[in-house]
């Protein structure tokens, strides 16, 4: 997630460097073509009209992309709330004789948050779990395709054991089951965003017409002194390519890049909260940022 800090210029230039190189090449070619072969006189209004249309499409695309990113952030906000609620309910409902079961579920919930983030980013899901679940459970979930779902199912099994032992009554069982149901629903909504992609043709067409606009603008520029029309065209292209790139990265909030939802940082905050609820004194530090963003 991008933070409210000064973003290095190299980050932006790296994102659009190839586009700027292509613009530089064809602007130089068009300049010499007009000077040495034939000067194609295109009305400036055509390029201006197309540029205005592209700007409107970019604003619409940015709004769509931000909506997806914001929905992902709201989902993880719900996960924070329900993770805290789960542990608070366990402490309130379960008898003190079963504190070990409370701790087991609480630690598994921490592991689930880390595992879900890794799962959505398509990274090693088991990498952060060894500190939160037993070796036997690690072996069990290692054979599963959907580790976060298996962890929630293990929650259910523990709650069923507690209910069988009369540590939970019917009402308490239902309340805890509702909390786990909400966690499952949040996981499903995050997966929906991950697995529903913008049509690639949408981006390609928009990208193509940005180039068409710049070519027409290059042909229409008249009365600009010498080579200055080349850097001028490059400067005009920068906001178009920058906005298009921002929209493209924001539309996929689980791709392990700087604009991601800060799932690892949120999972660390959940870990701190749950360990505080369990009365532990040695708490991990909040995750530090990577300069201008945090994962």
C-alpha distance (Angstrom), angle and dihedral (degrees) to the residues before:
residue distance angle dihedral
X1 . . .
X2 3.81 . .
X3 3.81 111.5 .
X4 3.78 130.2 -147.0
X5 3.77 91.7 -94.5
X6 3.77 134.8 109.3
X7 3.79 107.0 -76.7
X8 3.82 112.9 -141.7
X9 3.79 115.1 -110.1
X10 3.80 89.6 -130.6
X11 3.83 89.8 64.1
X12 3.80 91.5 59.8
X13 3.79 94.9 40.5
X14 3.79 91.8 49.2
X15 3.80 89.9 55.0
X16 3.81 94.4 55.1
X17 3.81 103.4 23.0
X18 3.82 95.3 114.7
X19 3.78 92.3 48.5
X20 3.80 90.7 51.2
X21 3.79 90.2 48.9
X22 3.82 91.4 52.4
X23 3.82 91.1 47.7
X24 3.80 90.4 50.0
X25 3.81 92.1 50.9
X26 3.80 98.0 48.2
X27 3.82 93.2 40.8
X28 3.82 89.7 55.4
X29 3.82 90.8 46.5
X30 3.81 92.6 49.1
X31 3.81 91.6 46.5
X32 3.80 93.5 54.9
X33 3.82 91.1 41.3
X34 3.81 89.9 56.8
X35 3.80 92.7 44.2
X36 3.80 99.9 43.9
X37 3.80 108.6 23.9
X38 3.79 117.8 17.7
X39 3.78 134.1 -18.8
X40 3.79 108.9 -136.5
X41 3.78 107.2 -156.2
X42 3.82 108.9 -152.6
X43 3.83 119.0 174.6
X44 3.78 111.0 -105.8
X45 3.79 90.3 -134.9
X46 3.82 91.9 70.9
X47 3.81 92.4 59.4
X48 3.79 91.0 42.3
X49 3.81 92.5 52.9
X50 3.81 92.3 48.2
X51 3.82 91.1 46.8
X52 3.82 90.8 53.0
X53 3.81 90.8 50.2
X54 3.80 91.8 49.9
X55 3.81 91.0 48.8
X56 3.83 89.7 55.0
X57 3.81 91.3 49.0
X58 3.81 90.6 48.8
X59 3.79 92.0 51.9
X60 3.80 90.1 50.7
X61 3.82 90.8 48.1
X62 3.81 91.4 49.1
X63 3.81 90.9 51.7
X64 3.81 91.4 51.0
X65 3.80 92.6 47.4
X66 3.79 93.7 48.0
X67 3.81 90.4 49.6
X68 3.81 89.5 57.2
X69 3.81 91.9 46.9
X70 3.81 92.4 47.2
X71 3.80 91.9 48.2
X72 3.81 88.8 53.3
X73 3.80 90.1 51.1
X74 3.81 91.7 49.7
X75 3.80 89.8 50.9
X76 3.78 90.7 55.1
X77 3.79 89.9 45.8
X78 3.81 87.4 58.0
X79 3.80 89.8 48.9
X80 3.82 89.4 54.8
X81 3.80 91.7 51.2
X82 3.81 95.7 45.1
X83 3.82 93.2 45.8
X84 3.79 90.3 55.3
X85 3.80 91.0 43.3
X86 3.80 92.1 52.3
X87 3.80 93.2 56.2
X88 3.81 94.2 42.1
X89 3.81 90.1 51.4
X90 3.79 91.6 48.7
X91 3.81 91.5 51.3
X92 3.78 90.9 48.2
X93 3.80 99.4 42.8
X94 3.80 107.7 32.2
X95 3.80 120.4 79.4
X96 3.81 117.9 -111.6
X97 3.81 90.4 -113.8
X98 3.80 87.9 70.5
X99 3.81 98.3 51.8
X100 3.81 88.9 124.1
X101 3.80 89.4 61.3
X102 3.81 90.5 49.2
X103 3.79 90.7 52.4
X104 3.80 92.1 46.4
X105 3.81 92.8 53.4
X106 3.81 92.7 41.9
X107 3.80 93.2 52.3
X108 3.78 91.0 44.8
X109 3.79 88.9 53.3
X110 3.81 89.5 55.3
X111 3.79 89.4 50.3
X112 3.81 90.5 47.7
X113 3.80 91.4 57.4
X114 3.81 92.0 52.2
X115 3.81 91.5 42.9
X116 3.80 93.5 51.2
X117 3.80 91.6 52.2
X118 3.79 91.5 49.9
X119 3.80 91.1 45.2
X120 3.80 92.9 52.9
X121 3.80 91.1 48.1
X122 3.82 90.6 46.9
X123 3.80 92.5 -121.8
X124 3.81 130.7 132.0
X125 3.81 102.7 -55.6
X126 3.81 94.9 -167.1
X127 3.81 96.2 51.7
X128 3.84 96.4 93.1
X129 3.80 100.2 33.5
X130 3.80 105.2 80.1
X131 3.82 92.2 82.9
X132 3.79 93.7 52.7
X133 3.79 109.2 41.0
X134 3.80 135.7 40.5
X135 3.81 124.7 -94.6
X136 3.80 91.2 -112.0
X137 3.79 91.2 54.4
X138 3.82 90.3 46.0
X139 3.81 89.1 56.4
X140 3.79 90.9 48.2
X141 3.79 97.4 50.3
X142 3.80 91.6 41.6
X143 3.81 87.2 74.2
X144 3.82 93.9 52.2
X145 3.79 128.3 93.8
X146 3.80 95.4 -149.5
X147 3.80 106.3 43.6
X148 3.85 98.2 175.4
X149 3.80 91.0 52.5
X150 3.80 90.7 49.2
X151 3.81 90.8 52.0
X152 3.81 91.0 53.6
X153 3.79 89.6 48.5
X154 3.81 88.5 53.4
X155 3.81 87.7 54.0
X156 3.79 87.3 56.3
X157 3.78 92.2 50.7
X158 3.82 91.9 51.5
X159 3.80 91.3 49.1
X160 3.78 90.4 49.7
X161 3.81 89.3 53.4
X162 3.79 90.7 50.4
X163 3.80 90.8 49.1
X164 3.81 91.4 49.3
X165 3.84 89.4 51.5
X166 3.83 89.3 52.1
X167 3.81 91.3 -116.3
X168 3.80 86.9 124.9
X169 3.78 129.4 41.4
X170 3.80 125.2 -147.0
X171 3.81 95.4 -91.2
X172 3.79 93.5 47.9
X173 3.79 91.2 47.7
X174 3.80 90.7 52.9
X175 3.81 92.7 49.0
X176 3.79 92.9 51.2
X177 3.79 91.0 44.5
X178 3.81 89.8 53.6
X179 3.80 90.4 53.0
X180 3.80 92.1 51.9
X181 3.81 89.2 46.2
X182 3.81 89.6 55.9
X183 3.81 90.6 49.4
X184 3.79 89.4 51.4
X185 3.79 90.7 48.9
X186 3.82 91.6 50.6
X187 3.78 89.9 51.1
X188 3.81 90.0 50.9
X189 3.80 92.7 50.0
X190 3.80 91.2 50.9
X191 3.81 89.8 49.9
X192 3.80 89.7 50.6
X193 3.80 90.5 57.2
X194 3.80 91.2 44.9
X195 3.80 94.3 49.9
X196 3.81 98.3 40.0
X197 3.78 108.0 77.3
X198 3.78 130.9 -174.9
X199 3.82 110.9 -103.8
X200 3.78 106.1 -94.2
X201 3.79 90.9 -139.7
X202 3.81 88.5 64.3
X203 3.79 91.6 61.0
X204 3.81 94.4 39.6
X205 3.81 93.6 52.6
X206 3.81 92.1 48.2
X207 3.81 90.8 47.0
X208 3.81 90.8 48.9
X209 3.80 94.0 51.8
X210 3.80 91.4 50.2
X211 3.79 86.3 60.4
X212 3.83 91.2 45.7
X213 3.80 89.1 52.5
X214 3.80 92.3 49.8
X215 3.81 92.9 48.0
X216 3.80 91.7 50.2
X217 3.79 90.3 46.4
X218 3.79 90.8 50.4
X219 3.81 90.5 52.0
X220 3.80 91.9 46.1
X221 3.80 97.7 49.7
X222 3.78 107.5 108.0
X223 3.75 131.7 163.2
X224 3.81 93.3 29.4
X225 3.78 111.0 134.0
X226 3.81 114.6 -107.9
X227 3.77 119.5 -65.5
X228 3.79 93.2 -5.0
X229 3.81 90.5 95.0
X230 3.83 89.0 67.4
X231 3.85 97.7 58.9
X232 3.81 88.2 37.6
X233 3.80 91.0 57.7
X234 3.82 90.7 46.8
X235 3.80 90.8 52.1
X236 3.80 91.0 49.4
X237 3.81 91.0 50.4
X238 3.82 95.3 52.4
X239 3.86 98.7 75.9
X240 3.81 91.8 45.3
X241 3.79 94.3 51.5
X242 3.81 92.0 39.5
X243 3.80 94.3 53.7
X244 3.80 91.7 44.0
X245 3.81 90.3 51.5
X246 3.81 93.1 47.1
X247 3.80 90.8 51.4
X248 3.80 90.4 48.6
X249 3.83 94.7 52.0
X250 3.81 95.8 42.7
X251 3.80 93.5 53.0
X252 3.84 91.1 70.3
X253 3.83 108.3 48.8
X254 3.83 96.6 176.1
X255 3.82 103.2 56.8
X256 3.84 101.9 106.3
X257 3.80 94.3 -110.0
X258 3.80 133.2 122.2
X259 3.82 94.1 -89.9
X260 3.82 92.8 54.0
X261 3.76 124.4 122.3
X262 3.81 102.7 -92.7
X263 3.81 94.1 -112.6
X264 3.81 97.5 154.2
X265 3.79 91.5 49.4
X266 3.81 90.9 47.6
X267 3.82 90.7 48.6
X268 3.81 89.5 52.1
X269 3.82 90.0 51.3
X270 3.82 89.4 50.7
X271 3.81 89.5 49.9
X272 3.81 90.8 53.4
X273 3.82 92.2 47.0
X274 3.80 94.7 48.8
X275 3.80 94.0 46.2
X276 3.80 89.1 50.9
X277 3.80 89.3 51.7
X278 3.80 88.7 52.0
X279 3.81 89.5 54.0
X280 3.80 96.8 -113.5
X281 3.79 118.2 155.6
X282 3.81 100.9 -162.2
X283 3.77 104.0 74.9
X284 3.80 128.3 174.2
X285 3.78 120.2 -113.7
X286 3.81 119.0 -104.9
X287 3.77 112.5 -96.0
X288 3.80 112.7 -89.3
X289 3.76 122.9 -129.4
X290 3.80 124.9 -109.4
X291 3.76 95.1 -125.7
X292 3.80 104.1 -77.3
X293 3.82 100.2 6.5
X294 3.79 140.2 41.4
X295 3.79 129.8 -149.8
